Amino acid sequence: MNILRSRQSAQPPPGSDAEPDALLIARSRQDVRVFAAVYDRYFAAVYGYCLSELGEVAAAEDAASQTFLKALGALPGYREAGRFRAWLFAIAHNVILDAHRARRPEAPLEAAASVVDPSLAPEEAAIAALDLARLDAAIARLDAADRRVLELRRSGLSGKEIAGVLGIGYEAAKKRQLRAMDRLQSELWPAPVSPGVRRGA
């Protein structure tokens, strides 16, 4: 009896952070209510990605909701074992592209609001907010391809997952990330202009 109890206690509770994605997905196919645990696990990351790409809270909320609805609808055909997060972000990526196509060409891309750790002291929080705002502004100045790969990285995806989302090879994804990081670095720390040399000369 003690052995049985110890084995049962070693099993993660349904929907807990310790439960692997594969098990959650398998259980979600049997009972759609289990998918709520998948939603809870990934909503913040998917929403953050949508917000960084669309720049508007309402549009990001709509895109994130669409992402999970599409994922739930496509769950019976999901066959990519061990790659659920990349699969989910690929859906989000396509939803975002559709949202961009539906927008008017002149619609501006607004900078996404960043959340500062509430445990920081007021002075530290102010500095962190400035740093995050500076980073967001620098990313917003990059072209769409560079911005997208950096936001996927900020969302926690690995290089292989980013490659899957973008539909490119791993080596191509690595090169794209390096290029984007170089351009971001130039935005954050532009090269100083030597005395006597005019900008644009």
C-alpha positions as CSV (number, residue, x, y, z in Angstrom):
1,M,0.0,0.0,0.0
2,N,2.8,2.4,0.9
3,I,4.5,1.6,-2.5
4,L,1.2,2.4,-4.3
5,R,0.9,5.7,-2.5
6,S,4.5,6.6,-3.2
7,R,4.0,5.9,-6.9
8,Q,0.8,7.9,-7.0
9,S,2.5,10.8,-5.3
10,A,5.3,10.7,-7.9
11,Q,2.8,11.3,-10.7
12,P,2.2,15.0,-11.5
13,P,-1.4,16.2,-11.0
14,P,-3.4,16.7,-14.2
15,G,-2.6,19.9,-15.9
16,S,0.3,20.7,-13.6
17,D,3.5,22.4,-14.8
18,A,5.3,19.0,-14.4
19,E,3.0,17.2,-16.8
20,P,4.7,16.9,-20.2
21,D,3.1,18.5,-23.2
22,A,2.7,15.1,-25.0
23,L,0.6,13.8,-22.1
24,L,-1.6,16.9,-22.0
25,I,-2.2,16.7,-25.7
26,A,-3.1,13.0,-25.6
27,R,-5.5,13.7,-22.7
28,S,-6.9,16.8,-24.5
29,R,-7.9,14.6,-27.5
30,Q,-10.0,12.5,-25.1
31,D,-11.4,15.3,-23.1
32,V,-11.4,18.8,-24.5
33,R,-11.6,20.3,-21.0
34,V,-8.0,19.3,-20.4
35,F,-6.9,21.7,-23.1
36,A,-7.5,24.5,-20.6
37,A,-4.2,23.4,-19.0
38,V,-2.4,23.8,-22.3
39,Y,-4.0,27.3,-22.6
40,D,-2.9,28.2,-19.1
41,R,0.6,27.0,-19.8
42,Y,1.2,28.9,-23.1
43,F,-1.2,31.8,-23.2
44,A,1.2,34.4,-21.7
45,A,4.0,33.5,-24.2
46,V,1.6,33.4,-27.2
47,Y,-0.1,36.6,-26.2
48,G,3.3,38.3,-25.6
49,Y,4.4,37.3,-29.1
50,C,1.2,38.5,-30.7
51,L,1.4,41.8,-28.8
52,S,5.0,42.4,-29.9
53,E,4.1,41.8,-33.5
54,L,0.7,43.6,-33.7
55,G,1.3,46.4,-31.1
56,E,-2.3,46.6,-30.0
57,V,-3.8,44.9,-26.9
58,A,-7.1,44.1,-28.6
59,A,-5.5,42.8,-31.7
60,A,-3.1,40.6,-29.7
61,E,-5.9,39.2,-27.5
62,D,-7.8,38.3,-30.6
63,A,-4.8,36.8,-32.3
64,A,-3.9,34.7,-29.2
65,S,-7.5,33.5,-28.9
66,Q,-7.6,32.6,-32.6
67,T,-4.3,30.7,-32.1
68,F,-5.7,28.5,-29.4
69,L,-9.0,27.9,-31.2
70,K,-7.1,26.9,-34.3
71,A,-4.8,24.6,-32.3
72,L,-7.8,23.0,-30.6
73,G,-9.4,22.4,-33.9
74,A,-6.3,20.9,-35.4
75,L,-5.5,18.8,-32.4
76,P,-6.9,15.5,-33.9
77,G,-4.3,15.8,-36.7
78,Y,-1.4,16.8,-34.6
79,R,1.5,14.4,-35.1
80,E,4.6,16.3,-34.3
81,A,5.6,14.6,-31.0
82,G,7.9,16.6,-28.8
83,R,7.4,19.8,-30.9
84,F,4.1,21.1,-29.6
85,R,5.4,24.6,-28.6
86,A,6.9,25.2,-32.0
87,W,3.7,23.9,-33.6
88,L,1.6,26.3,-31.5
89,F,3.8,29.3,-32.3
90,A,3.7,28.4,-36.0
91,I,-0.1,28.7,-35.8
92,A,0.4,32.1,-34.0
93,H,2.8,33.2,-36.7
94,N,0.2,32.5,-39.4
95,V,-2.5,34.2,-37.5
96,I,-0.3,37.3,-37.1
97,L,0.5,37.3,-40.8
98,D,-3.3,37.1,-41.6
99,A,-3.9,40.0,-39.2
100,H,-1.2,42.1,-40.9
101,R,-2.7,41.4,-44.3
102,A,-6.1,42.4,-43.0
103,R,-4.8,45.8,-41.7
104,R,-4.7,48.9,-43.8
105,P,-1.1,49.5,-45.2
106,E,-0.8,52.8,-43.3
107,A,-1.6,51.3,-39.9
108,P,1.4,52.0,-37.6
109,L,3.1,49.3,-35.6
110,E,3.0,50.6,-32.0
111,A,5.6,49.6,-29.4
112,A,4.4,46.9,-27.1
113,A,4.1,47.7,-23.4
114,S,6.5,45.8,-21.1
115,V,5.8,44.6,-17.6
116,V,8.4,45.4,-15.0
117,D,9.0,43.1,-12.0
118,P,6.9,44.4,-9.1
119,S,9.5,43.1,-6.6
120,L,12.1,45.7,-7.8
121,A,12.7,48.8,-5.8
122,P,11.2,52.0,-7.3
123,E,14.6,53.2,-8.6
124,E,15.4,49.7,-10.1
125,A,11.9,49.5,-11.6
126,A,12.3,52.8,-13.3
127,I,15.7,51.8,-14.8
128,A,14.3,48.4,-15.9
129,A,11.4,50.1,-17.5
130,L,13.7,52.5,-19.4
131,D,15.9,49.6,-20.5
132,L,12.9,47.5,-21.7
133,A,11.4,50.6,-23.5
134,R,14.7,51.2,-25.2
135,L,15.0,47.5,-26.2
136,D,11.4,47.5,-27.5
137,A,12.0,50.7,-29.4
138,A,15.2,49.3,-31.0
139,I,13.4,46.1,-32.0
140,A,10.5,48.1,-33.5
141,R,13.0,50.0,-35.8
142,L,14.2,46.7,-37.4
143,D,12.6,45.2,-40.5
144,A,9.8,42.7,-40.0
145,A,11.9,39.6,-40.6
146,D,14.5,40.6,-38.0
147,R,11.9,41.7,-35.5
148,R,10.0,38.5,-35.9
149,V,12.9,36.2,-35.2
150,L,13.9,38.3,-32.1
151,E,10.4,38.2,-30.7
152,L,10.3,34.5,-31.1
153,R,13.5,34.2,-29.2
154,R,12.2,36.5,-26.5
155,S,9.1,34.3,-26.3
156,G,11.5,31.4,-25.2
157,L,11.6,29.4,-28.4
158,S,14.8,27.5,-29.2
159,G,16.7,27.9,-32.5
160,K,15.2,24.7,-33.9
161,E,11.7,25.8,-32.8
162,I,12.2,29.2,-34.5
163,A,13.3,27.4,-37.7
164,G,10.1,25.3,-37.5
165,V,7.9,28.4,-37.0
166,L,9.4,30.3,-39.9
167,G,9.5,27.2,-42.2
168,I,13.3,27.4,-42.8
169,G,16.3,25.2,-42.1
170,Y,18.1,25.3,-38.7
171,E,21.3,26.8,-40.2
172,A,19.3,29.5,-42.0
173,A,17.4,30.3,-38.7
174,K,20.8,30.6,-36.9
175,K,22.1,33.0,-39.5
176,R,18.9,35.0,-39.4
177,Q,19.2,35.3,-35.6
178,L,22.8,36.4,-35.8
179,R,22.0,39.0,-38.4
180,A,19.0,40.3,-36.4
181,M,21.2,40.5,-33.2
182,D,23.9,42.4,-35.1
183,R,21.3,44.9,-36.4
184,L,19.7,45.2,-32.9
185,Q,23.2,45.9,-31.4
186,S,23.7,48.6,-34.0
187,E,20.4,50.2,-33.0
188,L,21.1,50.0,-29.2
189,W,24.8,51.1,-29.5
190,P,25.4,53.0,-32.7
191,A,29.0,53.5,-33.7
192,P,30.3,56.9,-32.5
193,V,30.9,59.5,-35.2
194,S,34.5,60.6,-35.4
195,P,35.2,64.3,-34.9
196,G,35.1,66.2,-38.2
197,V,33.2,63.4,-39.9
198,R,29.6,64.4,-40.8
199,R,26.8,61.9,-40.6
200,G,25.8,60.6,-44.0
201,A,29.1,61.7,-45.5
